[in-house]
Amino acid sequence: GSANFCKTSLVEMGLEGQLTFSATLLSTGEVVDLIPSGRQRVVQDDDKEDWLRAVLHFEMVDSIQDAAAAFRAGVCDLVGASHLILLSAQELREAWSGRGSVTEEDLKVWQANTEVSPARQQQAKWLFDLLRGPLQEARPQVLKFATGSDRWPSDARGFRFVVEPRDGGDEALPSAMTCGNMLQLPCYSSPERLQTQLLKAVQNCTELHLA
């Protein structure tokens, strides 16, 4: 990572004399200077942080300016710039990608818009009871595990959720099909087992970036 790069000498990393204050455009192969005459300036240990900042600024700002401008123009053309300027950054984020929390009212909508297999009626009831109680703080994580997003939609009228059976009992983990907002539950014998196994699955997927 960046911290390790800054602490380790270029010699130790085998990069002595290999880096300059320049970058290569992946799309064209063109070499661009990150500072004036950057391709002629070789990175030294005492200016590694300057080089890193220059590279990050290029990759996250300069190199995407044209694409970002085109995206902005498209959004303004579709939505209307006069509407967008009335929104705060938080309001725009919520309108664009939903909220980062799931309220009690949201949970009611979630449950009301859930189609449950007859074989998992009891487990589905336990699920929503847990989301109202012990798993209240884990609602966004459970939502992400089952849908691929931890953000509740700002307009949930079209939200649909499905609970289906999965083979196995108390030792099995739940699974999900995020393309269909589907949670697949084994035949757990108690809400405690459901809570334990669901948290285990959610945590594992979060750590492995699978959800």
C-alpha positions as CSV (number, residue, x, y, z in Angstrom):
1,G,0.0,0.0,0.0
2,S,0.9,3.7,-0.1
3,A,2.2,3.7,3.5
4,N,4.6,0.8,2.8
5,F,5.7,2.4,-0.4
6,C,6.7,5.6,1.4
7,K,8.5,3.8,4.2
8,T,10.5,1.4,2.0
9,S,13.5,2.5,0.0
10,L,13.3,2.3,-3.8
11,V,16.4,0.1,-3.7
12,E,14.6,-2.4,-1.5
13,M,11.6,-2.4,-3.8
14,G,13.8,-2.8,-6.9
15,L,12.5,0.5,-8.3
16,E,15.6,2.6,-8.2
17,G,15.9,4.6,-11.4
18,Q,12.7,3.0,-12.7
19,L,10.1,5.7,-11.9
20,T,9.8,9.2,-13.4
21,F,7.2,12.0,-12.8
22,S,5.2,10.8,-15.8
23,A,2.3,8.4,-16.6
24,T,1.2,6.4,-19.5
25,L,-2.4,6.6,-20.8
26,L,-3.8,3.1,-21.0
27,S,-6.1,4.1,-23.9
28,T,-3.4,5.4,-26.2
29,G,-0.1,4.5,-24.7
30,E,0.8,8.2,-24.7
31,V,3.3,9.3,-22.0
32,V,2.3,12.5,-20.2
33,D,4.2,14.6,-17.7
34,L,2.9,14.9,-14.2
35,I,5.0,18.0,-13.7
36,P,6.9,20.1,-16.2
37,S,9.5,17.9,-17.9
38,G,8.4,15.1,-15.6
39,R,9.5,12.2,-17.8
40,Q,13.1,13.5,-17.4
41,R,12.9,13.6,-13.6
42,V,13.7,10.4,-11.9
43,V,11.9,9.7,-8.6
44,Q,14.2,9.6,-5.5
45,D,13.4,8.4,-2.0
46,D,13.0,12.0,-0.7
47,D,10.3,12.9,-3.3
48,K,8.4,9.6,-3.4
49,E,5.4,11.2,-1.6
50,D,5.3,14.0,-4.2
51,W,5.4,11.4,-7.0
52,L,2.6,9.4,-5.3
53,R,0.4,12.5,-4.9
54,A,1.0,13.5,-8.5
55,V,0.1,10.0,-9.8
56,L,-3.1,9.8,-7.7
57,H,-4.1,13.3,-8.8
58,F,-3.6,12.3,-12.4
59,E,-5.5,9.0,-12.1
60,M,-8.4,10.3,-10.0
61,V,-8.8,13.8,-11.5
62,D,-6.8,14.7,-14.6
63,S,-7.2,11.5,-16.6
64,I,-11.0,11.4,-16.2
65,Q,-11.9,15.1,-16.7
66,D,-13.2,14.6,-20.2
67,A,-15.3,11.6,-19.2
68,A,-16.6,13.3,-16.1
69,A,-17.6,16.4,-18.1
70,A,-19.4,14.3,-20.6
71,F,-21.2,12.4,-17.8
72,R,-22.2,15.7,-16.1
73,A,-23.5,17.1,-19.3
74,G,-25.6,13.9,-19.9
75,V,-27.0,14.0,-16.4
76,C,-27.9,17.7,-16.6
77,D,-29.5,17.2,-20.0
78,L,-31.6,14.3,-18.7
79,V,-32.5,15.6,-15.2
80,G,-32.0,19.3,-15.6
81,A,-29.3,21.4,-14.1
82,S,-31.8,23.8,-12.5
83,H,-33.1,20.9,-10.4
84,L,-29.7,19.5,-9.5
85,I,-28.4,22.8,-8.1
86,L,-31.2,22.9,-5.6
87,L,-29.9,19.7,-3.9
88,S,-27.2,19.4,-1.3
89,A,-24.5,16.9,-1.8
90,Q,-26.2,14.5,0.7
91,E,-29.6,15.0,-1.1
92,L,-28.0,14.3,-4.5
93,R,-26.3,11.2,-3.2
94,E,-29.5,9.8,-1.7
95,A,-31.5,10.6,-4.9
96,W,-28.8,9.0,-7.0
97,S,-27.9,5.9,-4.9
98,G,-30.3,5.7,-2.0
99,R,-29.8,6.0,1.8
100,G,-27.1,4.4,3.8
101,S,-29.5,3.4,6.6
102,V,-32.7,1.3,6.7
103,T,-35.4,2.8,8.9
104,E,-38.3,1.1,10.6
105,E,-40.6,2.4,7.8
106,D,-38.2,1.0,5.2
107,L,-38.2,-2.3,7.0
108,K,-42.0,-2.4,6.8
109,V,-41.8,-1.8,3.0
110,W,-39.0,-4.4,2.7
111,Q,-41.2,-7.0,4.4
112,A,-44.4,-6.0,2.6
113,N,-42.6,-6.3,-0.8
114,T,-41.0,-9.7,0.0
115,E,-42.2,-12.9,-1.7
116,V,-41.7,-15.8,0.6
117,S,-41.6,-19.5,-0.4
118,P,-44.2,-21.6,1.5
119,A,-41.3,-23.8,2.6
120,R,-39.5,-20.9,4.4
121,Q,-42.4,-18.9,6.0
122,Q,-41.1,-19.4,9.5
123,Q,-37.5,-18.6,8.7
124,A,-38.6,-15.4,6.9
125,K,-40.7,-14.3,9.9
126,W,-37.6,-14.9,12.1
127,L,-35.5,-12.9,9.6
128,F,-37.6,-9.7,9.9
129,D,-38.0,-10.1,13.6
130,L,-34.2,-10.2,13.9
131,L,-33.9,-7.2,11.6
132,R,-36.2,-5.3,14.0
133,G,-34.2,-6.5,17.1
134,P,-30.7,-8.0,17.4
135,L,-29.8,-7.3,13.7
136,Q,-31.1,-3.8,13.6
137,E,-27.6,-2.3,13.1
138,A,-26.8,-5.0,10.5
139,R,-29.7,-4.1,8.2
140,P,-27.5,-2.4,5.5
141,Q,-25.1,-5.4,5.5
142,V,-27.9,-7.9,5.2
143,L,-29.4,-5.8,2.4
144,K,-26.0,-5.7,0.6
145,F,-25.5,-9.5,1.0
146,A,-28.9,-10.2,-0.7
147,T,-29.1,-7.4,-3.2
148,G,-25.6,-6.2,-3.9
149,S,-26.1,-2.8,-2.4
150,D,-26.2,-1.6,1.2
151,R,-28.2,1.5,0.3
152,W,-32.0,1.7,0.6
153,P,-33.6,3.2,-2.6
154,S,-34.9,6.7,-2.3
155,D,-38.0,5.5,-4.1
156,A,-38.8,2.0,-3.0
157,R,-42.1,1.6,-4.8
158,G,-40.5,-0.8,-7.3
159,F,-38.4,-2.7,-4.7
160,R,-38.9,-6.5,-4.6
161,F,-37.3,-9.1,-2.4
162,V,-37.5,-12.9,-2.4
163,V,-36.9,-15.5,0.2
164,E,-36.4,-19.1,-1.1
165,P,-35.2,-22.4,0.4
166,R,-31.7,-23.6,0.4
167,D,-30.7,-27.2,1.1
168,G,-29.3,-27.8,4.6
169,G,-30.1,-27.2,8.2
170,D,-28.5,-25.4,11.2
171,E,-24.9,-25.9,10.0
172,A,-25.5,-24.5,6.5
173,L,-24.9,-20.9,5.5
174,P,-27.5,-18.8,3.7
175,S,-26.8,-17.8,0.1
176,A,-28.0,-15.0,-2.2
177,M,-28.7,-14.2,-5.8
178,T,-28.1,-10.5,-5.9
179,C,-29.4,-10.2,-9.5
180,G,-32.8,-11.1,-8.3
181,N,-32.7,-9.7,-4.7
182,M,-33.1,-13.2,-3.4
183,L,-32.0,-14.6,-0.1
184,Q,-31.9,-18.4,0.1
185,L,-32.3,-19.8,3.7
186,P,-31.6,-23.3,4.9
187,C,-34.2,-24.9,7.2
188,Y,-33.0,-23.3,10.5
189,S,-34.5,-24.7,13.6
190,S,-34.4,-21.4,15.6
191,P,-34.0,-17.7,15.1
192,E,-30.7,-17.9,17.0
193,R,-29.2,-20.3,14.4
194,L,-30.5,-18.1,11.6
195,Q,-28.9,-15.0,13.2
196,T,-25.6,-16.8,13.8
197,Q,-25.3,-18.2,10.3
198,L,-26.6,-15.1,8.5
199,L,-24.0,-12.9,10.3
200,K,-21.3,-15.4,9.5
201,A,-22.2,-15.3,5.8
202,V,-22.6,-11.5,5.7
203,Q,-19.2,-11.0,7.4
204,N,-17.4,-13.5,5.1
205,C,-18.8,-11.9,2.0
206,T,-17.9,-8.4,3.3
207,E,-14.3,-9.4,4.0
208,L,-14.0,-11.1,0.6
209,H,-15.8,-8.4,-1.3
210,L,-18.2,-10.9,-2.7
211,A,-21.5,-9.2,-1.9
